[in-house]
Amino acid sequence: MTFVLAGTLTLSALAAPISALADDLSEKIEQQNSKISDLSGQQKEATTSLEAVTKEIVVAEEKAKTLVAQSEATQKEKEKLEAEINDLTAKIDQRTEQLKKQARSVQVNDGDSYIDFIISAESLSDVIGRVDVVSQMVSANRELVKAQADDKKAVESKKAETDSKIEEQRQVSGELEKLKGELETKKIAQESAVATLAASKATAEGERDQFLAEKADAEKKAADLKAQQEAAAKAPKAVPTSTETSKTETANTNNAPAVDPGAGSVSGNTISAAEGAAVVAEAARYLGVPYVWGGKSPAGFDCSGLTGYAFSRVLGKSIGGYTVPQESSGVQVSMGALQAGDLLFWGPRGATHHVAIYAGGGQYIHAPQTGDVVKYQSISGYAPSFAVRVVK
């Protein structure tokens, strides 16, 4: 009866922490759901902003294409006008030279042909007629020169207008390139924000799923303990003989973990010193890797992520996703009997907040905190609360 009562009390004592753990996990799951909801909202806003920036870039690029086409057309028009100006200039130069010759010919001292033309008239009326013809010829030449000069001036004015338009288009194109660069920067920033939020959401969802799995496991354990309690309560309450009591005590003694608090020796299927050293060597490969909350890979580790990853790589064994389940991955050893590969914990059992791997020589390797990296540290500088040697 004493043993049955003791067993029932022990099961009750075990059930309470497991039930409390399940409640704690439920709270963490709710927190993760809230976090996921917030991240989803932020992700939606970031995606909307990214779409808006992308549309701005498309509009700017289309506008730039239109301006480039206009600029090319204007450049061709400018080249055509320059060719016309060159042709007109050559014609004007030729006609100017011709008019100079004609002007020289009208001078009496040079024996001008115009004078000869007039003097050779046979009558007064013929003289008058010839003078009028000469006047018309000179006037026509002057009008032609003036028309040519006006044409040249008009074409040059058109050319100046075209040059101004091209310069204006160049300025606008430059502004568009600057705008495109700014929008591209905004696009990259928005894409980075979307990717970061997606990663954060995925991490939060992964942690929630882990908490859900751990809660289910805790609830299963609680149900099993409850079944054991009910079975123990219904068991026959026979009083054992002194011989049976002696046998039971002997059996219990033989089945208990063989831990000598004084010497710290541990029996059972725990990892060997060589396996522990291999775990330390694996963890040391990631010295300098940044601390990332929730990190479980060489891209970034938190404390339990580093310990879990090292043991998984060396032994192919999962020791749990965070510090509390890792406490139960082996048997407790005294601080005076540590060997390389032992897990060191900070905080009371069931509520630990940090874990490291003992490396020997009073040193351990761990992922300390945000802003820090995986590194060695001395036990004397930051002493653990207890140690566990992992069972294979």
DRENNUKE-534847 format. One record per residue (C-alpha): z negated, x, y. Coordinates in steps of 0.5 Angstrom, whole numbers, plus 500, padded with zeros to 3 digits. Layout:
BEGIN
ZXY;...
! end
This chain:
BEGIN
500500500;498506505;505509503;509502504;505501511;506508513;514508511;514501515;511504521;516510521;522506521;519502527;518508530;525510529;528503531;525503538;529510540;536507537;535501540;534504547;540509546;544502544;542499551;543506555;550506552;551499554;549501561;554507561;559503558;559498564;559503569;565506566;568499566;566499573;569506575;576504571;576498575;575502582;580507579;585502577;585499584;586506587;592507583;595501585;594503592;597510591;603507587;605502593;604508598;608512594;614507593;614506601;614513602;620513597;624508601;623511607;626518604;632514602;633510608;633517612;637520607;643515608;642515616;643523615;649522611;652517616;651522622;654528618;660523617;660522624;659529626;665531621;670526625;668528632;669535630;676534627;677530634;675536638;680540634;685536635;684535643;683543643;690543640;693538645;690542651;693549649;700545648;699542655;696549658;703552656;707547658;704547665;704555665;712554664;713549669;709553674;713559674;719555674;717552681;715558684;722560682;725554686;720555692;723562693;730560692;729555698;727561703;733562707;732570707;732570700;739566700;736560697;741556693;738550696;740552703;747554700;747547697;746544704;750548708;756547703;756540705;763538708;760533713;754531717;752525712;753529706;748534709;743529710;745526703;744533700;737535704;734528701;736530694;733537695;727533698;726529692;727535687;721538690;717532690;719531683;716538681;710537685;708530682;710533675;705539676;700534679;701530673;700536668;694538672;691531671;692531664;689537663;683535667;682529663;683532656;678537658;673532660;674529653;673535650;666536654;664529652;666531645;662537645;656533648;656528642;656533637;650537640;647530640;648529633;646536631;639534634;639528631;640531624;635536625;630531627;632528620;631534616;624535619;623528618;625529610;621535610;615531612;616525608;617530602;611533603;608526603;611524597;608530593;601528596;602521593;605523587;599528586;594523588;597518583;597523577;590525579;588518579;591517572;588523569;581520572;582513569;584516562;578520562;574514564;577510559;576516554;569516556;568509555;571509548;566514546;560510549;563504545;563508539;556511540;554504541;557501535;554507531;547506534;547499533;549500525;543505525;539500528;541494523;540499517;533501519;532494520;534492513;530498511;524495514;525488511;526491504;519495505;515489507;517485501;516491496;510490491;504493495;501497488;496502489;498508486;493512482;491519484;496522479;502518482;499520489;499527488;506527485;508523491;505528496;508534492;515530492;515529500;513536501;519538497;524534500;521535507;525541511;522547510;521550517;515555518;513554525;510561525;516565522;521560524;525560517;529555516;532553509;538548507;545548508;545551515;550556518;550563516;549569521;556571520;558564522;554563528;557570531;564567530;562561534;559565539;566569539;570563540;566561546;566567549;574567549;573562554;569566559;571564566;574557565;572552570;566547569;569540569;565534568;567531561;572537560;573538552;578543552;580550555;583547561;576546563;569545559;562541561;556544557;557539551;565540551;564547550;559547544;563542541;570545542;567552539;564549533;570545531;574551532;570555527;567550522;572544523;566540524;564535529;557536532;558530537;561528544;555530548;548533548;544527545;548527538;548534538;541535537;542531531;547536528;542541525;535542524;530545529;528552529;522556533;524560539;522566536;527565530;533564534;540567531;547567534;550561534;544556535;544551540;539551545;537544549;534543555;530536556;526532551;529530545;533524546;534525553;537532553;541534559;544541558;546545551;548552550;550557545;545562543;549569543;543574541;539579545;536574549;543571552;546565551;553562553;554556557;558552562;553551567;555546572;560543577;563549581;561554576;565557570;563559563;559565562;553568559;546567562;539570560;533566557;528569561;532566567;533559565;529557559;531552554;526546551;528547544;533550539;537547533;541551527;547547525;548544518;555545515;
! end
